[in-house]
Amino acid sequence: MSRPVIVVVGAGPGVSGSVARAFAQEGYDVALLGLDEEQLLRLAGELEALGATVGHAVADLTDAEAAGAAVRRFGEHTGRIDVLHFNPSAFREMDPLELTVPELLEDVTLGVGALLVAVQAARPFLTAGARVTATGSMAADQPWHRAASLGVQKAGLRNLVHSLDATLAPDGIRAVSVTVRGTLAQEGPFAPDRVAEAILAAARQDEAEWRSEVAYSG
């Protein structure tokens, strides 16, 4: 395939959909991985209207075998993965005295572990110039105590992206998390489309000055 390919993990409405549209407008074909088939089909239709060839798969991202197999199928079908974007996180409104260890681990499995699964599955299809991007959050530094697991997820995500970047860099593959320092909203500087623009820009950083974390402050 001559067109570049982006795989969006945790695809749906919001930032992930905006990221898919932003890359489709730049000439990418798109593979969508998510849990809600109705949302995936709706987004696929929007992307096809932009000229992209779109594939989708429904999988529970906390199921490592199913999620990894879906990413591998995308890679085998397209022969390449140029960008892997990771978006999911779990919002559970519980403070640290309410949150149980199994609940914390369940949330971290989605918000951090699924990135590990996706990158490992995508690795055979990533070549020099490929990028791994992730939607980060100021919750990594300023967690809201009533959603304690979210801060743990975002801190872990950022840490893992740093390690992925260091591991992949010798092969010309880079990873970056975009820390959104604001509250997502329908309009304004923290609207999904604006955040997606920041993610696209982060993926296009000059490799000589690469940063594995980029802050987006609107």
N, C-alpha and C positions, 0 to 999 in steps of 0.2 A: 504494500500500500504506500502511495506516495505522500498522502496527507498525514500530518502528525496526529497522534492519538492521546487523549487525556482519559484517564479512568478516575471517576469521581466516586469515592467511597463514602457512604452515608448520604446518598443523593436524595433530594426532595425539595420542598419549597424553602425559601430563605437563602442563606449564603451559598449553600452548595448548588442550588439551581442557578444562582447568579454567576457563580464561577463557571459552571458548564456553559452558560450562554456567552460569557465573556470570551472563553477559549474558542467556542464555535464561531464567533464573529471574527476570530483571528485565523480561521481556516482549519481548525482541528475537528477531527471526528471524535465522537464521545461514547464512552462506555459508562453506564450508570449502574451502581450497586447500592441497593437499599432494601428496606423492609416492606414498603407499601407499594404494591404493583400499580394501583390506580395513580398515585403520584408520579411514579416512574414513567408511565405511559403518557401522562399529561405533559411532563417535561420533555420526553422524547419527541412529541409532536411539535413543541416549540422549537426544539433544536433542529429538527428536520426542515422546518420552515426557514431556518437560517442557512440551510445548505449542507448541514452536517449529516453524515451517516451515523446512526445511533444504534447501539445495542444496550440491552439492559438485563439484569439478573436480580432476582429476589433472593435474599439470604439474610439470616440472622447473623449479624456481625460478631456476636459473642460466641458463635459456633465456628471455631477455628478451621475445622475441616471444610465446612460448607463455604465459608467466606474465602478461604485460600483457593479452593477449587474454582470458584467463580472468577477470581482474578486471573488464575492460570488460563481458564478458557478464553477470557478476553484476549490475553497475550497470544495464545495459540492461534486465535482467529485472525487477529490483526498483524501478527508478526512483530509488533513493536508496542512499547508503551513509552511515550515521550514525557508525560507528566502524570504523576499519581497524586491526586488531591485527597486529603483525609479531613473529614468534617465532623464526624459524630461525637457526641458527648451525652452523658446522662444527667438530667436535672432531677434531683431527689431532695425535696424540702425537708431535711432533717438536720438537726444540729449534732455536734459530736457526742452528746450524751444520749441521743436517741438512735443514732446510726449504729448498726451492727457490723461486725467484721464481714460476714457474708455479703451484706448489702454494699459495703465499701468495695469489696473485691469484685462484685458483679459490675459495679459502675466503672471501675478501673479497667476491667476486661474490655468494656466497650470503648471508653475514652482514650485508652493508651494501648492496651494489648492488641486491639484490632489493627492498629497501625503496624505493629510488628508483623502480624500475620500477612497483611496486605503487601508490605514491602518485600518480605521473604518470597511470597508467591510471584511478585512482579519482577524480581531481580533478574531472571534469565532474559527478560525482554527489555531491560533498561540498558542503554548504551551511552557512550560519552555524549554529554549534552542533555541527558535526561534530568528531570527534576522531580523531587518529592516536596509537596507543599502541604501545610496543615493550618487549620484555623485555630489560632490560639486565643487566649483571653486574659484580661487583667486579673481575673480570678486566681491566676497563678501566683500573683504577688499580693493581691488584696481580696482574699476570699471572703465571701459572705457566710457568716457562721451558720446561718439557717440552711445553707446548701453546702455542707462541709465537703461532701465527696467531689463536688465540681472543682473546687480549688485544687484538691489532690490530683484530679485527672489532668487539669491544665498544666500544673507544675510538672507532672510526670511526662506529659506530652512534649513539652518544651525540652526537657532533659533528654528524652529519647531522640528527638529530632537532632539535637546537638551531636549525639553519639552516632546516629545514622549518617549525618553529614561527614563526620570525621572518617567513618568507615568507607563510605562510597567515594569520597573525593579523589583518592588516587586513580580511580577509573573514570574521572571526569563527570561523575554524577553528583549532584548537590541536593541538599535538603534544607528547607527553611520553614520555620513557623512564623506566622504573622500574628502578633499579639494585638488584639483589638482592645484599645484602651478607652472604652466607652460602652454604652448600652445600645444594643441593636434596636433599630426603630424602622418604621415603614418609610420615613422620609428623613432627609437631612444627611449629615456627614457619616452617620452610622447605619444608613440604609444598606441592605444587602448588596445592591449593585455597586455602591461605593467601596464596600469592603472587598468585593470581588476584584475591583480595579487594583486595590492594594496588593492582593494576592498575585494577580497577573504581573504587576510590576516587580514583586519580590522574586518571582520565578525568572524574571529577565535581568536580574542583577548582573553586573560585570563580574565574571568569575574571579578576576584578579583582586576584587574588593569584596568578595562574598561574605555575607553575614548569615549565620544560620538562625538568627532571630531578627525580625524586623518589627518595629512597633508602628502601629497605625493609630494615630491620635485624632483622626478626622481633619 
